[in-house]
Amino acid sequence: MCDPDNEISYLFGSWGAVDKAEAIREIESGERGYTLQLQDGSRAPIDTVGTGSSKRLCAYANGAEVLSLDDAPQISA
């Protein structure tokens, strides 16, 4: 889910929902990992980029290509 600035504010999955700050904390601590399912059915791990309050979530595919989740489709309720 994107906030008004078009940045990811929540991740949703069969496990429920987690806000951006919690997802960043879980990823960076190694407590939990998240993936993004790509169109071909493969999964790309979600990681964090940036520092301090400018941290964002992104997904890496093919070992080098960076997919910014800021551009991910918005989910409508």
C-alpha positions in Angstrom: 0.0 0.0 0.0 1.4 3.4 -0.9 1.1 6.6 1.1 0.3 10.0 -0.5 3.9 10.5 -1.4 3.7 7.2 -3.4 6.1 5.4 -1.0 5.3 1.9 0.4 3.6 2.3 3.8 2.5 -1.3 4.4 3.3 -4.8 3.1 0.4 -7.2 2.8 0.4 -11.0 2.5 -1.3 -14.2 3.7 0.4 -13.5 7.0 -1.4 -10.2 7.5 0.0 -6.6 7.2 3.1 -4.9 8.4 3.9 -1.2 8.2 7.0 0.1 6.5 8.9 0.9 9.7 8.3 -2.6 11.1 9.2 -4.3 7.8 12.5 -2.3 7.7 13.2 -3.3 11.3 12.4 -7.0 10.7 14.5 -7.1 7.5 17.5 -5.4 9.0 17.5 -7.4 12.2 17.2 -10.7 10.2 14.0 -11.5 12.1 11.9 -11.9 8.9 12.3 -11.7 5.2 9.8 -10.6 2.6 9.6 -11.3 -1.2 7.8 -9.8 -4.1 6.3 -12.2 -6.6 7.3 -11.1 -10.2 5.2 -11.6 -13.3 7.1 -14.7 -14.3 6.2 -16.3 -11.0 9.7 -16.0 -9.4 10.2 -14.2 -6.2 12.6 -11.3 -5.5 13.8 -10.6 -2.0 12.7 -7.3 -0.5 15.5 -5.3 1.1 16.1 -1.8 2.5 18.0 1.1 0.9 18.9 4.5 2.2 19.8 5.7 5.6 18.0 7.2 8.6 14.5 8.5 8.0 15.0 8.2 4.2 15.0 4.3 4.2 12.9 2.7 1.5 11.9 -0.8 0.6 13.1 -2.3 -2.7 13.4 -5.7 -4.4 16.4 -7.2 -6.1 15.9 -9.5 -9.2 18.5 -11.4 -11.2 21.1 -10.5 -8.6 21.7 -7.0 -9.9 18.5 -5.4 -11.2 16.9 -3.1 -8.5 13.1 -2.9 -8.5 12.0 0.1 -6.4 8.8 -0.7 -4.6 8.0 3.0 -4.7 6.8 2.2 -8.3 4.9 -0.9 -7.4 1.2 -0.9 -8.2 -1.1 0.5 -5.6 -3.5 -2.0 -4.1 -7.0 -0.7 -3.8 -9.4 -1.9 -1.1 
